[in-house]
Amino acid sequence: MKSVRINPSELEGKISIPPSKSVSHRAVICAGLSQGVSKVENIIFSEDIIATCRAMESLGVRIENQYANDDRSTLIINGREDLDLYKDEIDCTESGSTLRFMIPIAALVGKKVGFKGKGKLVSRPLNDYYNIFDKQEINYTTVNGGLPLTIDGKLKAGEYELSGDVSSQFITGLLFALPLMDGDSKIIITTDLESKGYVDLTLEALEKFSVHVENNNYKEFIIKGNQKYISRDYKVEGDYSQAAFWITAGLLGGDLKCCDLDINSLQGDKEILDIVQRMKGNLTITDDCIQAVTSSTTGTIIDASQCPDIVPILAVLGSLSSGTTEIINAERLRIKESDRLKAISTELNKLGADIEEKQDGLLIKGVEKLKGGIVDSWNDHRIAMALAVASIKCTEPVTITNSDCVKKSYPGFWEDFKKMNGNLEVIE
């Protein structure tokens, strides 16, 4: 395990924001299910994306890394509409997206297949799929409701009922698989749908690969069967959930220009822009760049239901804004890579923040400065990166233990932090 020791400093410079992990998963899967060969540009091999590539290869898809520009790769993906099982176990490592997207896709084959993982993924809930398996008489075995999981049976077209307040990943997994079935299907959402932005990204990816789904106001999704994915060239857009760290860093102390973002993106985490402007953060927005400079921000109420991934960094911003910031509708963060409400409040409070943890959110009283000290990432990439940004406003150095967990989504984060004038050393 590695740690990093950061001496507080203002950050400045121009940074190319990494490609969206959410969009990358979807592009790799859609290309893999297509007839023909697709070229998918602007991929970073984070641990989660590697897991999805290997999972698709387990079903017979061929993926070649054509070339890399710095840390950005272009994938040549030979799709397969006639999937088969080439490995009887799919290792999802710690990627919830890989697991929940691949279960219905693997169930298209109709052969016995296992899923394994590690860390918190082992206990992440899968009940929505188990309910479907029970209804369709698909055999499965699980350990305490989690991983390892084995399924043996073929998914059938028909009506599917899913709750909308656990994870949109179940909906996305079925949206990938159902168009390929011999028969029409319908997904009925039984509660208000949270994380609509992620479903929008899925529908957009499907459309780009020539698959159409009718969205009835996020209450029903009507899916015609016997559709075909058609290969295409695709460039993955920049990731707003990663941009949020650098935008906040610029606001807390510095001048950062975040580039390679699509201002018309459907990503739910683009809400960072509205939230920051509501908090009186100073942003300059152009076609593909967002500049954030030192600002005196003020507290606000943040509804996290549509943007859960940016809550850790918003907790940092709230901690260093005048007045009170309240984060609500965030209970789902307790079943992420860590219990993110507990993790971020515990570690920021160690640094001198004033955060009260609620069942479904955080109540944050702003302070002018933090003090520094030793904090832990909870083996969660978003906690580690948020704590790094918090160091900007500390009076003493900050040591973050288990810092290499950033590989899950952003392997080059610590290098980029240094390039932006960050003063850090890696401790083995």
N, C-alpha and C positions, 0 to 999 in steps of 0.2 A: 504494500500500500504506500502511496506517495502522499506527501503533504506539500502545500505551498505556503511560503511566508511572504506577505505583501506589506511593503512600506507605503503608507498612504501617499497618493499623488493624484493630481488632476490628469484626466485623460484627454488626448487631442489627436486629431488626424482624420483620415478618410478610410472607411472600412467597407469591404465588399461583404455583404451579409450572406451567410451560407444559404444554400438552397433549402426550401421547405421540406422538412422530414415528412410531413403529412402528405404533401403532393408527390414526393419521391416514392413512398410506398405505393400510392395509387397508380402512378405512371408505370412502375415496374410490373405491377400485377396486370394492369390492362394490356400492356405490351405483351406480357407472357401469355395472355389468353387469346391473343389475336392470330388471325391468319397472316402469314408473311413475317417480314423483318422490320423491326422498329429501331430507330436511333433515339435514345433518351440522353439528352445533354444536361450538364450541370448537376452531377451527382457527387455527393461526399459519402465515402464509405464509413459512416458511423456504425456502431455495433447493431443498431436497430435495422438499418438498411441492409447490412450484410445478412442479417437473419432472414429478411424477406426474400432477398435474392436466392439464398440457399434453399429456402422453402419452395420457391417456384422451380428451382432446379430439381428438387426431389420429385416433382411431378412431370419431369421431362423437358422443361423449358431450357434452352441454351442461352447463356448470358456471357458475352465477351466484353472485357474492359478494353475499348479500342485505344484510347489514349488519355493521359491526364495532363491538365494544365494547372501547375501548382498542385493543389489538393483536390481539384475538380476533375471528375472523370466523365467520359461519354460511354454509354453502354450500347452495345449492339445486341438486341434481344430477338432471338428466333422463337416466335410464339408457337403455341400448340393448342389447337381447339380440341384435339382428342387427347386429353390429359390421361396419364397413367402413373402408377406408383413405382418409382425407381428406388425409393428408400422407405422402409416401413416405419420410420420414426422421424418426425420433424422437430428440430431443436429451435425453439423460439427465443432462446437465451432469456433476456429480460424485457422483450418487446411485446407489450400488450396489443399493439396494432397487428403485428405479425400473427400472433395467436388467434385473435378474434376474426381477422380477415381470412385466414387460411382454413379454419375449421370447415366452413361451408364449401369452400373451393375443393378441399380434399374429399369432402363427402359427395362431390359430383362423380368421383371415380367408382365408389361402391366397394372398395376393398378395405381390409382392416389396416388402420393407420394409427400410430401413436404420436402424441405431442408431449414434449418435455420443456422445462424451462428452469430458471433459477431465481434466487432473490425473492422479492415480493410477488413476482409473476405467479409463483407456485400457488399462492392463495387468492389471486384476483378472481372475483366472481364470474362464473360461466352459466349461471342458472337459466338465463334466457335460452341458451342452446339446449340445455338438458330438458327443458319443457318441450322444445320442438322434437327432440329425439324420442321422448316418451310418447308424444302424440303420433309420431310417424313410425313407431316401433323400430327405431334404430338402436342397436345394441351399443352400450358404452360402459366403460369402467373408469372410475376416478378414485383418487386418494383424497378423502375428506372434502370432496367437492371441488378439488383443484387438480394440479398436475402431480404426477403424470396422468394423462388422459388417453384412453384408447377408444376409438369409435369403429364400428363395423356395420356398414349399411349405406344405402344410397339415399340422398336427399330427394324429395319429390316436390313437384310443383303444387301450388295450392295457396291457402290463406295462412299467414303467419301473424301472430300477435306478439308485439314486443313493447316493453316499457320504454319510455323516452327519457327517464331520469337516472338511469344507471350508467350506460355508456352508449354513445352513438356508434361505437365500433361494431356492435352486433348488427345494426342496421346496414352499415357499409359492407360487412362480410356477406350478408344475404343479397345485397344489391349487386355485388360482383357475380354471384353464382346463379341467381334465379333466371337471368335472361338466357342462359345457355340450356335451360331445361326444356323438355318436350311437353310444353303446356304453359298456360298463363298463371301468374301468381299475383298476390296482393299482400303487402305488409301493412298491418293496422297498428298504429301507435296508440297505446292505451293510456298514456299520461302525457302531460305537456312535454314537448321535446326540448331538451337542453342540448347545447353544442350544435345548433343548427348549422353553423358555419362548416363543420366537418362533413355533414351530410351534403351541403352545397358543393364542397370540393369533390366529393365522390360523384355526384350527378354531373358535374362539369367534366371530370375525367372520363366518365362513361360516354358522354356525348362526343367528346373529342375522338374517342375510339369507336364511334358509330353505333353506340348502344343507347337506346332511348328508354327513359323511365318517366311516367307521368306522376308529378308531385301534386297531390291534392291537399295543399295548405299544411303540409307536414303532419297530417293526420292519417293519410293513406298514401302508399306508393303503389301504382299499378304497373306491373311488369309483364310485357308480352314475352312469351317463350320463343325458342328457336331463333334467337337473334345471333348475330355474329360480330365479334370484335374485329375491326379492320386495322392493320398496322399503320403507323404514321411516325413522323419525326416530331419530337416533343422536347421543349426546353423547360426545365423546372424553375419556377420563380423563387425569389428570395423569401426567407422565413421571418414572419413578423414576430413569432414567439422568441426568436433569437435576437431580432432587432431591438426588442423591448429592453434587453440588458444594456445595450449600447446607448439607446435613447435615454434611459434613466441615468447612465453614467455621465452623459453630457450635461443633463439637467443638474446633477449633484455637484459637478465641478469640472468644467472643461468645455471643449468645443469639438463635437464629433459629428461627422457627416456619414450617414448610413446609406449605402448605395446598393443597386441591383434589387430594388423592391418594386412591385407592381402596385401603384396607387389605386388601381381598380380591382385588386385582389378580393376573392371571396373568403379569405381566411378570417375566421372569427377573431383571431388575436390581433387583427388590424385595429380592433377597438382600443388598443394602447394609445393611438393617436387622439381619439375623442377624450379618453380619460385624462391624458396628460394636458390637453388644452383646457379641460374643465378645471384642472388643478393649477391653471395659470402657468404651465410650462411653456418655455419659449421655443417653438418649433418653426422651421422654415421648410415647406414641402414643395418639391418640384416633381417632375414626371417620374423619376426613378431614384431620387435621393431625399433623405430627410435629415435636416441638420438640427441638432439639439445643443443649446448652449446653457451655461450656468443660469439658473432661475431660482427665484424664491417661490416655491410651490405651496399650495394650501390644500388642506384635507378635503375629502369629499366622500360620498357613498358610492361604492363600487359593487355592482351586481355581477358576480362571477359566473353566472349560469351559462353564458355563451363563450366565456374566455378563461376557462380554469387554468390553463398552462401558464398564464402570466401573473397569477396571484403571488408567487414568491417574490418576484421583482417589484410588484406593486406594493407589497408589504414593506420592502426597503424604502421605496419612495414615500409611502405614507409615514413611515417612522421619522423621516427627515423633512416633513412638510409641517407648516404651522397649523395648529388646530387639531381636529380629530378626523381620522379616516376610518370608515367602517366598510369591511368587506363582507358581503352577504351572499346567500345561496351558493355556498362553496363546500358543502358537506362531502361531495364526491372526491374532494382532494384527499380525503382520508384513505382512499384505496388506490392511490397512485404508487409510484416507485417507493415513496415513503408516505407516512401520514403527514402530508405537506403542511397542514395547519399547525400541527404540533411541532414539526421540525423547524419551520421558519420562525415561529414565535419563540421557541426555546432558544435557538441560536442567536437571533437578533437581540433577545433580552440579555443574553450573556455579554453582548457588546454594549449594553446600556440603553437599548430601546425600551419603550413602555407599551407592551402589547398584551392584551387580554384575549385568551383563546375562548371562542364560543363554540357551540356544537356545530354550527353551520357557517362559521366565519371568524373574523378577527376584529377587535376593537383596538384601534391604534391611536395613542396620543403622541403627537409629534415632539421631537426633541431637536435641539440645534446641532448637536454633535454626538457621535458615538465614541467609545473609548478604545476599542481594540481588545485583543486577547486570542485565546485558542477556541476555535469552533469546529464543528464536525459537519460533513456533508450529508450524513445519514445515507450514504451511498446513492444519492439522488443528484443527477446532473443539474437540475434546475435550482436546487438548494445551494450547491457549490458555486454556481455562477452568480446567483443573487448575493451571496455573502462576499464574493470578490468585489462586486460593485459597491456594496456597503462600506468596504474598506476606504473608499475615497473620502468619506466624511468621518474617519476615525482619527483620534489624536495619537494613537500608538499602533504598532504593527498588528496585523491580523494573520494568524496561522490557521489554515483550513486543512483538516485531516481528511483522508480518503478523497483526495482531490482528483484522482484519475478517473472518477466516475463520469466526467464530462465526455468521455469517449462514446457514451451511449447515443448522444445526439450531435456533439460539436467537438470532434477530436482536436481541432486546432485552437480551441478557446484560449488556452494559456499563452500560446504563441501570439495570438492576436492581441491579447491583453498587454503583452510586452511591447508589441509594435505600436500600440496607442499610448506609449509613454508610461505604461504600468511598471512599477518597480517590484519585481517578485523573483524569488528563488525557489527552485524545486528541491524538496528535502526527501531523500530516499528513505 
